[in-house]
Amino acid sequence: MITPQRREVVAGLAAVAGLGACATNLRRSSTSKPNVVLIIADDLRADAIAKRDKLGIKTPHIDALVAEGHSFDDAFVTTSICPTSRASIMTGQFASNHKYWNWSEITQAQLDRGLYGLMKSAGYQTAYIGKWGLGTESRENFFNIWYGFDNFKLYYDEEYGGKHLTEFIGAKAVNAINQLKDAPFFLTFATLAPHTQHREPYWDADHVYDESYKELFYPTAPSATTEAFDRLPEFLKTSEGRERWRQRFGNPETASETLRDYYRLVNGLDAQVGRIVSALKERNLYDDTLIVFTSDNGMLLGEHGLSGKWWMFEESIRVPLVIKMPSGSRREPIPQVALNIDVMPTILEACSLQIPQTVDGKSLLASGPQRTQFFYEHLFDHPRIIKSEGIWSPSYKYINYGVGGSTYEMLFDLRIDPYELNNLALLPGSQVILSEYRERFKSEKARVQRAHTDEAAE
């Protein structure tokens, strides 16, 4: 097992302190660069915040951000797994183009040409606090403030002095704001929550929330049933998702407590969002700060008899996306289908920075033709996670699984079957629409999987 890095490195602070007399020129004004705070949750479903929730979940601080900004009703990831989605957020590219499919080290070239490198080049002080997930190499020489960790962090550890991990890193995020407040800064706050830790109890929430959601019982959706599971193909019935379902949802008592602990972790995340916002307001930075809140992917919480992500079910690919613009901005987010690959170009445009031609996503502040469909891909190599690709539109979703050298297809009419219970690909009367979406899929895949000429995928 890779040993998690458990030290805080504050590098480059001398350079910040050394701004000296010129620091006053970098204080906030109507013409200065906005500060940027990017908050990335882990495995946070779109319906796990109060705006979309039907279970009585309480996220008051995220709700306040929604009220002051724009929350996208249709936000998705193009690959639902932590490292690949994080690479897509950083590069603005589909996985086919950045080619990051595992937990190996992200390259220095990708860092330099990605979101963080471009912000550094534009004069931003950078801070990264929380889950990195793009390799285990320390980045203290790249970020001005660095406290990043890999996938093996525990929610409770001696290092945190009795605090929960989410609260512990929330304090570090506030400290970063204090240290960089006199220069334009780009802070990323990336929680492990509400992802599982790597040992039992898997969802180990802050004990302050132990009494929360006692009334919440499993199942919660029409697709979280034995009947829905029985409709799945055999390769999903025997998948990693089913094995994890047995661990987490195998009996009613365990299933209900799993749900409660998941949402308790969300509560802890919400509290730190409030803490960061308060720190910005106390230092008169909030109005001049762009805040982007999202997640690296969603999560199946028993739907279809599965747990995990990876596949193209709605609960797995839908994520929250909230954008609060700095005051006085001449542009506002435009309601539309949004993707994780849009985060990078949106931040760059909000900061009046050029968007590289290598970016696959689009700025969500830009007018023009709106996205009517998108390509999904999951080619992670795992013996019990079948590879899949597909295409999503507001009307239909087409999924193509690679099975034993052949394919298995799914087609859902999302307008009348939002829980994806009826696979139209199996019905003779749906072959015309199946053929249409099969061709759409092939065309979109060919468009996405083009070569970059600037070696961005190296």
C-alpha positions as CSV (number, residue, x, y, z in Angstrom):
1,M,0.0,0.0,0.0
2,I,1.2,3.5,-0.8
3,T,2.0,5.4,2.4
4,P,-0.1,8.6,2.4
5,Q,1.8,11.8,2.7
6,R,0.9,13.3,6.0
7,R,2.8,16.5,6.2
8,E,1.9,20.1,5.5
9,V,4.3,21.9,3.2
10,V,4.1,25.6,3.0
11,A,6.3,26.7,0.2
12,G,6.7,30.0,-1.5
13,L,5.4,32.0,1.5
14,A,8.6,33.9,1.6
15,A,7.8,35.0,-1.9
16,V,4.3,36.2,-0.8
17,A,5.8,38.0,2.2
18,G,8.5,39.4,0.0
19,L,5.9,41.2,-2.1
20,G,6.5,44.1,0.3
21,A,5.7,47.5,-1.0
22,C,4.0,46.1,-4.1
23,A,1.5,44.1,-2.1
24,T,-0.8,47.1,-1.8
25,N,-1.1,47.1,-5.6
26,L,-2.6,43.6,-5.5
27,R,-5.3,44.3,-3.0
28,R,-8.9,44.0,-4.2
29,S,-10.3,46.7,-6.5
30,S,-12.9,46.8,-9.2
31,T,-10.2,46.2,-11.8
32,S,-8.1,43.6,-10.0
33,K,-8.1,39.9,-10.7
34,P,-10.7,38.0,-8.8
35,N,-9.7,35.5,-6.2
36,V,-10.8,31.9,-7.0
37,V,-12.0,29.2,-4.7
38,L,-12.6,25.8,-6.2
39,I,-14.3,23.3,-4.0
40,I,-14.2,19.7,-5.1
41,A,-16.2,17.1,-3.2
42,D,-15.7,13.4,-3.7
43,D,-18.6,11.0,-4.7
44,L,-21.2,13.7,-4.0
45,R,-24.4,13.0,-5.9
46,A,-26.3,15.9,-7.5
47,D,-29.3,15.1,-5.2
48,A,-27.2,15.1,-2.0
49,I,-27.6,18.9,-1.6
50,A,-30.8,20.4,-0.5
51,K,-31.6,22.0,-3.8
52,R,-32.4,18.6,-5.4
53,D,-32.8,16.5,-2.3
54,K,-36.1,14.6,-1.5
55,L,-34.9,13.0,1.8
56,G,-34.7,16.0,4.1
57,I,-31.0,16.6,3.8
58,K,-29.7,19.8,5.3
59,T,-26.9,21.7,3.6
60,P,-27.5,25.3,4.6
61,H,-24.1,26.7,3.6
62,I,-24.2,25.2,0.1
63,D,-27.8,26.4,-0.1
64,A,-26.7,29.9,0.6
65,L,-24.1,29.6,-2.2
66,V,-26.8,28.4,-4.5
67,A,-29.0,31.4,-3.6
68,E,-26.2,33.9,-4.3
69,G,-24.9,32.1,-7.5
70,H,-26.1,29.8,-10.2
71,S,-26.7,26.1,-9.7
72,F,-26.8,24.0,-12.8
73,D,-29.7,21.6,-13.0
74,D,-28.0,19.3,-15.5
75,A,-24.3,18.9,-14.6
76,F,-22.4,15.7,-15.4
77,V,-19.0,14.1,-15.4
78,T,-17.6,12.6,-18.6
79,T,-15.9,9.7,-16.7
80,S,-17.2,8.7,-13.3
81,I,-14.1,7.7,-11.3
82,C,-12.0,9.9,-9.0
83,P,-8.6,10.2,-10.7
84,T,-9.8,10.5,-14.3
85,S,-12.5,13.1,-13.5
86,R,-10.0,15.1,-11.5
87,A,-7.7,15.1,-14.5
88,S,-10.5,16.2,-16.7
89,I,-11.3,19.1,-14.3
90,M,-7.7,20.2,-14.4
91,T,-7.1,19.8,-18.1
92,G,-10.6,20.6,-19.5
93,Q,-10.2,17.4,-21.6
94,F,-12.0,14.1,-22.1
95,A,-10.1,11.1,-20.8
96,S,-9.6,10.0,-24.4
97,N,-7.3,13.1,-24.8
98,H,-5.6,13.5,-21.4
99,K,-5.3,9.7,-21.1
100,Y,-5.2,9.6,-17.3
101,W,-7.0,6.3,-16.3
102,N,-5.4,5.4,-13.0
103,W,-3.5,6.7,-10.0
104,S,-0.1,7.1,-11.6
105,E,1.7,10.5,-11.4
106,I,0.1,13.3,-13.5
107,T,2.9,14.7,-15.7
108,Q,4.6,18.0,-15.1
109,A,3.6,19.1,-18.6
110,Q,0.0,18.5,-17.9
111,L,0.3,20.5,-14.7
112,D,2.0,23.4,-16.4
113,R,-0.5,23.5,-19.3
114,G,-3.5,22.7,-17.0
115,L,-5.6,24.9,-14.9
116,Y,-3.1,25.3,-12.1
117,G,-0.2,26.1,-14.3
118,L,-2.1,28.7,-16.3
119,M,-3.3,30.4,-13.1
120,K,0.2,30.5,-11.8
121,S,1.5,32.0,-15.0
122,A,-1.2,34.7,-14.7
123,G,0.2,35.8,-11.4
124,Y,-2.0,33.9,-9.0
125,Q,-0.7,32.5,-5.7
126,T,-1.9,28.9,-5.6
127,A,-3.0,26.7,-2.7
128,Y,-4.1,23.1,-2.8
129,I,-5.8,21.6,0.3
130,G,-7.2,18.1,0.4
131,K,-7.5,15.1,-1.8
132,W,-5.2,15.3,-4.8
133,G,-5.8,11.9,-6.4
134,L,-3.4,12.4,-9.3
135,G,-0.3,10.5,-8.0
136,T,1.6,10.6,-4.7
137,E,4.4,12.9,-5.5
138,S,4.6,16.0,-3.3
139,R,3.8,19.2,-5.1
140,E,5.2,21.7,-2.6
141,N,7.5,23.1,-5.3
142,F,4.5,23.7,-7.6
143,F,1.9,25.2,-5.2
144,N,2.6,28.1,-2.9
145,I,0.7,26.2,-0.2
146,W,0.3,22.4,-0.4
147,Y,-1.5,19.9,1.8
148,G,-2.5,17.2,-0.6
149,F,-3.0,13.6,0.0
150,D,-3.8,10.4,-1.9
151,N,-6.7,8.0,-1.6
152,F,-5.7,6.3,1.6
153,K,-6.4,9.0,4.2
154,L,-8.5,8.0,7.2
155,Y,-11.4,10.2,8.6
156,Y,-9.9,9.9,12.1
157,D,-6.2,9.9,12.7
158,E,-3.8,11.0,15.4
159,E,-2.5,13.7,13.0
160,Y,-5.8,15.6,13.3
161,G,-5.7,16.2,17.0
162,G,-9.1,14.6,17.7
163,K,-10.8,16.4,14.8
164,H,-12.4,14.8,11.8
165,L,-10.4,15.0,8.6
166,T,-13.0,17.3,6.9
167,E,-12.8,19.8,9.8
168,F,-9.0,19.4,9.9
169,I,-8.5,20.4,6.3
170,G,-11.1,23.1,6.5
171,A,-8.9,24.8,9.0
172,K,-6.0,24.6,6.6
173,A,-8.1,26.1,3.9
174,V,-8.9,29.1,6.2
175,N,-5.2,29.4,7.0
176,A,-4.4,29.5,3.3
177,I,-6.8,32.4,2.9
178,N,-5.1,34.2,5.7
179,Q,-1.7,33.7,4.3
180,L,-2.5,34.7,0.7
181,K,-5.2,37.4,1.3
182,D,-3.0,40.3,0.0
183,A,-2.4,38.8,-3.5
184,P,-4.8,37.3,-6.0
185,F,-5.1,33.6,-5.1
186,F,-6.5,30.4,-6.4
187,L,-7.4,28.0,-3.6
188,T,-8.6,24.5,-4.2
189,F,-10.4,22.8,-1.3
190,A,-10.8,19.1,-2.1
191,T,-12.5,16.9,0.5
192,L,-12.4,13.2,0.8
193,A,-16.1,13.4,2.0
194,P,-18.4,11.8,1.3
195,H,-16.1,9.1,-0.3
196,T,-15.5,6.0,1.8
197,Q,-12.3,5.5,3.6
198,H,-10.3,2.3,2.8
199,R,-11.3,0.4,5.9
200,E,-14.4,-0.1,8.2
201,P,-16.3,1.9,9.1
202,Y,-16.2,3.0,5.5
203,W,-18.3,6.2,5.9
204,D,-16.9,7.4,9.2
205,A,-18.6,10.7,9.7
206,D,-17.9,13.4,12.3
207,H,-19.4,12.2,15.5
208,V,-21.1,15.5,16.1
209,Y,-23.6,14.3,13.5
210,D,-24.3,10.9,15.1
211,E,-27.9,11.7,15.8
212,S,-28.7,13.1,12.4
213,Y,-31.0,11.4,9.9
214,K,-32.2,8.7,12.4
215,E,-35.5,8.7,10.4
216,L,-33.8,7.9,7.1
217,F,-34.4,4.3,5.9
218,Y,-33.3,2.4,2.8
219,P,-34.5,2.0,0.0
220,T,-35.0,5.5,-1.3
221,A,-35.6,5.1,-5.0
222,P,-37.8,2.9,-7.3
223,S,-34.6,1.5,-8.8
224,A,-33.2,0.4,-5.4
225,T,-35.2,-2.9,-5.6
226,T,-34.6,-6.6,-6.2
227,E,-36.8,-6.2,-9.4
228,A,-34.5,-3.5,-10.8
229,F,-31.4,-5.6,-10.0
230,D,-32.9,-8.7,-11.7
231,R,-33.2,-6.7,-15.0
232,L,-29.4,-6.1,-15.2
233,P,-27.2,-8.2,-17.4
234,E,-25.1,-10.8,-15.7
235,F,-21.8,-8.9,-15.9
236,L,-23.3,-6.2,-13.7
237,K,-24.9,-8.6,-11.4
238,T,-21.4,-10.1,-10.7
239,S,-19.6,-6.8,-10.8
240,E,-17.6,-4.9,-8.2
241,G,-20.6,-2.7,-7.7
242,R,-22.6,-5.7,-6.5
243,E,-19.9,-6.8,-4.1
244,R,-19.8,-3.4,-2.6
245,W,-23.6,-3.4,-2.4
246,R,-23.3,-6.5,-0.2
247,Q,-20.9,-4.8,2.1
248,R,-22.9,-1.6,2.4
249,F,-26.5,-2.5,1.7
250,G,-26.7,-6.2,2.2
251,N,-29.3,-6.0,5.0
252,P,-31.8,-3.3,5.9
253,E,-30.0,-2.1,9.1
254,T,-26.7,-1.8,7.4
255,A,-28.2,-0.2,4.4
256,S,-30.0,2.5,6.4
257,E,-26.9,3.3,8.4
258,T,-24.8,3.5,5.2
259,L,-27.2,6.2,3.9
260,R,-27.2,8.1,7.2
261,D,-23.4,8.1,7.4
262,Y,-23.1,9.2,3.8
263,Y,-25.3,12.3,4.4
264,R,-23.6,12.9,7.7
265,L,-20.3,13.3,5.8
266,V,-22.1,15.7,3.5
267,N,-23.1,17.7,6.6
268,G,-19.4,17.9,7.6
269,L,-18.5,19.1,4.1
270,D,-21.3,21.7,4.2
271,A,-20.0,23.1,7.5
272,Q,-16.5,23.7,5.9
273,V,-18.1,25.4,2.9
274,G,-19.6,27.8,5.4
275,R,-16.3,28.2,7.2
276,I,-14.5,29.1,4.0
277,V,-17.2,31.6,3.0
278,S,-17.1,33.2,6.5
279,A,-13.3,33.5,6.3
280,L,-13.7,35.3,2.9
281,K,-16.4,37.7,4.3
282,E,-14.4,38.5,7.5
283,R,-11.5,39.5,5.3
284,N,-13.6,41.5,2.9
285,L,-12.7,39.1,0.1
286,Y,-16.0,37.4,-0.6
287,D,-17.5,39.9,-3.0
288,D,-14.4,39.8,-5.2
289,T,-14.1,36.0,-5.2
290,L,-15.2,33.5,-7.8
291,I,-16.4,30.3,-6.0
292,V,-17.0,27.1,-7.9
293,F,-18.5,24.1,-6.0
294,T,-18.7,20.6,-7.6
295,S,-17.8,16.9,-7.2
296,D,-15.5,14.6,-9.1
297,N,-18.4,12.1,-9.7
298,G,-21.7,10.9,-8.3
299,M,-22.5,7.7,-6.4
300,L,-24.8,4.7,-6.6
301,L,-26.3,4.3,-3.2
302,G,-28.1,1.0,-3.8
303,E,-29.9,1.9,-7.0
304,H,-30.1,-1.1,-9.3
305,G,-28.7,-3.2,-6.5
306,L,-25.2,-1.6,-6.9
307,S,-22.9,0.6,-5.0
308,G,-20.1,2.6,-6.5
309,K,-19.9,4.7,-9.6
310,W,-18.2,3.9,-12.9
311,W,-21.3,3.2,-15.0
312,M,-23.5,5.7,-16.8
313,F,-26.5,5.6,-14.5
314,E,-27.8,9.0,-13.6
315,E,-26.9,8.8,-9.9
316,S,-23.3,8.0,-10.9
317,I,-22.7,10.8,-13.5
318,R,-24.8,13.7,-12.2
319,V,-23.0,16.1,-9.9
320,P,-23.8,19.4,-8.2
321,L,-22.2,22.5,-9.9
322,V,-22.6,25.9,-8.3
323,I,-20.9,29.0,-9.5
324,K,-20.9,32.3,-7.5
325,M,-19.4,35.1,-9.6
326,P,-17.4,38.0,-8.2
327,S,-19.4,41.2,-7.7
328,G,-19.4,43.5,-10.7
329,S,-18.7,40.7,-13.2
330,R,-20.0,41.6,-16.6
331,R,-20.8,37.9,-17.2
332,E,-23.0,35.4,-15.5
333,P,-23.3,31.6,-15.9
334,I,-25.7,30.6,-18.6
335,P,-28.2,27.7,-17.8
336,Q,-27.3,24.7,-19.9
337,V,-26.0,21.1,-19.8
338,A,-22.7,21.4,-18.0
339,L,-19.7,19.0,-17.8
340,N,-16.7,18.7,-15.5
341,I,-14.5,19.6,-18.5
342,D,-16.2,23.0,-18.5
343,V,-14.8,24.0,-15.1
344,M,-11.4,24.9,-16.3
345,P,-12.4,27.2,-19.3
346,T,-15.1,28.8,-17.1
347,I,-12.6,29.8,-14.4
348,L,-10.2,31.0,-17.0
349,E,-12.8,33.2,-18.7
350,A,-14.0,34.6,-15.4
351,C,-10.4,35.7,-14.8
352,S,-10.1,37.2,-18.3
353,L,-7.5,34.6,-19.2
354,Q,-7.2,32.9,-22.6
355,I,-8.6,29.4,-23.0
356,P,-6.2,27.0,-24.8
357,Q,-7.3,25.4,-28.0
358,T,-6.6,22.0,-26.5
359,V,-9.5,22.3,-24.1
360,D,-12.5,20.1,-24.9
361,G,-14.9,21.8,-22.6
362,K,-16.5,25.2,-23.0
363,S,-16.9,28.3,-20.8
364,L,-20.3,28.2,-19.1
365,L,-20.2,32.0,-19.3
366,A,-20.1,32.1,-23.0
367,S,-23.1,32.5,-25.2
368,G,-23.6,30.5,-28.4
369,P,-24.9,27.1,-29.4
370,Q,-25.8,25.0,-26.3
371,R,-24.8,21.4,-25.8
372,T,-27.5,19.0,-26.8
373,Q,-25.7,15.7,-26.0
374,F,-22.4,14.6,-24.6
375,F,-20.0,11.6,-24.8
376,Y,-19.3,9.4,-21.8
377,E,-16.4,7.0,-21.4
378,H,-15.1,4.7,-18.7
379,L,-12.1,2.6,-19.8
380,F,-10.6,2.0,-16.4
381,D,-9.0,-1.5,-16.4
382,H,-10.6,-3.7,-13.7
383,P,-11.7,-7.3,-13.9
384,R,-15.1,-6.6,-12.3
385,I,-15.8,-3.2,-13.7
386,I,-16.8,-3.7,-17.3
387,K,-15.7,-0.9,-19.7
388,S,-18.4,1.3,-21.0
389,E,-19.1,4.3,-23.3
390,G,-22.2,6.1,-24.3
391,I,-24.0,9.2,-25.2
392,W,-26.5,11.3,-23.2
393,S,-29.2,13.6,-24.4
394,P,-32.1,15.1,-22.5
395,S,-34.4,12.6,-24.3
396,Y,-32.4,9.3,-24.5
397,K,-29.3,7.7,-23.1
398,Y,-27.4,5.1,-25.0
399,I,-24.8,2.9,-23.3
400,N,-22.4,0.5,-25.0
401,Y,-20.6,-2.1,-22.8
402,G,-17.6,-4.1,-24.0
403,V,-18.3,-7.7,-23.1
404,G,-16.1,-10.5,-24.1
405,G,-15.0,-8.8,-27.3
406,S,-18.6,-8.0,-28.3
407,T,-21.0,-5.4,-27.0
408,Y,-24.1,-5.1,-24.8
409,E,-26.3,-2.1,-25.4
410,M,-28.7,-0.2,-23.2
411,L,-31.1,2.6,-24.3
412,F,-33.3,4.5,-21.9
413,D,-36.0,7.1,-22.5
414,L,-35.2,9.6,-19.8
415,R,-38.4,11.5,-20.3
416,I,-40.6,8.7,-19.1
417,D,-38.1,6.4,-17.4
418,P,-35.8,8.7,-15.3
419,Y,-34.9,5.7,-13.0
420,E,-33.6,3.7,-16.0
421,L,-35.7,0.6,-15.4
422,N,-36.7,-0.3,-19.0
423,N,-33.9,-1.1,-21.5
424,L,-35.4,-0.3,-24.8
425,A,-32.5,-1.9,-26.7
426,L,-34.0,-5.2,-25.9
427,L,-37.4,-4.4,-27.4
428,P,-38.1,-5.0,-31.1
429,G,-40.2,-1.9,-31.4
430,S,-37.3,0.4,-30.4
431,Q,-34.8,-0.6,-33.1
432,V,-35.2,2.6,-35.1
433,I,-34.4,4.9,-32.2
434,L,-31.7,2.5,-31.1
435,S,-30.1,2.7,-34.6
436,E,-30.2,6.5,-34.4
437,Y,-28.5,6.7,-31.0
438,R,-26.0,4.1,-32.0
439,E,-25.0,6.3,-34.9
440,R,-25.0,9.4,-32.7
441,F,-22.7,7.6,-30.3
442,K,-20.2,6.6,-33.1
443,S,-20.1,10.1,-34.5
444,E,-19.6,11.8,-31.1
445,K,-16.9,9.3,-30.1
446,A,-15.0,10.0,-33.3
447,R,-15.3,13.7,-32.7
448,V,-14.0,13.5,-29.1
449,Q,-11.2,11.0,-29.7
450,R,-9.1,13.2,-31.9
451,A,-5.3,13.8,-31.5
452,H,-4.0,16.9,-29.9
453,T,-1.2,18.5,-31.8
454,D,0.5,20.2,-28.9
455,E,1.3,16.9,-27.0
456,A,-1.2,17.9,-24.3
457,A,-1.9,14.2,-23.7
458,E,1.7,13.3,-22.9
